[in-house]
Amino acid sequence: MLEDPTHATAPFDHAQADIILHSSDNIDFRVFKLFLSLASPFFETLFNIPQSADETVEQEVKDGLAVISVTEDNKTLDALLCFCYPCTLADDPNLEVLNDAKDVIEAARKYSLNVIEKKARKAIVNPKILEVEPLRCFVIAHRGHLREETLLAARYMLTQPLIPSWFQEIELLTATNLLSLLTYHKKCGEAIYALKHDLSWITSHYGSLEACP
C-alpha cells in the first residue's frame, strides 16, 4: 500500500498554487505554472498542451490540481524549483556537494533550464572542491559532456596519485577515461622534466638566470 505523499516545505506548499509536481520519493510540490514556464520552454510547452478529451486517459488530480510525476527526487526537484522561483521567494541552493550538482545538471538539461545548468556547472569548478576531489569532478564533467570543466579537472589531477582511490562515481570512470588521464599526466611530467634540464626558457623570458625571481 502506497503511503500518502508528504508536502514540500515553503515556498512549495502554497495554497494558491496551480500545479503539483510529484517527486520520485513521494513528495508533493505545489507550485505556480508561471514561474516554471518563464524559466523553462519545456514546462511552457507542457502546460500549454490541451487536455485530452479521451476519458480513458486518466489525469491524476489532487485538491483540484493536476499532478505531474517526475523522475527526480525531492532534493533535486527542490533545487531546480529554487532556481526557477524569484529570489524574493526562494534563495539559490547551495551546490557545494558534487552529487547534488551532478543531479541538478542532468535535470536542468532535461527540462531545458540552461541558466540553471550554467550555475550548477560552476559548482564543479569550485576550487575548494577541485582541490579535494578532482577525479570526481572530472568524471561528473565528462559524463555531462562539459569540455571546459573536464579539462580543468584534469589539470587539478596532476597533483594527485596516478592510482585513484574509491569514490562514489568510480563506476562511471571508463578504462578509456582513465587511460586518457594517465597519458595526460605522463606527458605533463615529461614536459616539466624537459624544462628542468633546459633552462633557456628562463633566460629568454627574464634575460638571465639571476633575474629570475
Buried (B, 14 or more C-beta within 10 A) or exposed (E): EEEEBEEBEEBBEBEEBBBBBBBEEBBBBBBBBEBBBEBBEBBBEBBEEEEEEEEEEEEEEEEEBBBBEBEBBBBBBBBBBBBBBEEEBBEEBEBEEBBBBBBBBBBBBBBBBEEBBEBBBEBBBBEEBBEEBBBBBBBBBBBBEBEEBBEBBBEBBEEBEEEBEEBEBEEBBEEEBBEBBEEBBEEBEEEEEEEEEEEEEBEEEEEEEEEEE
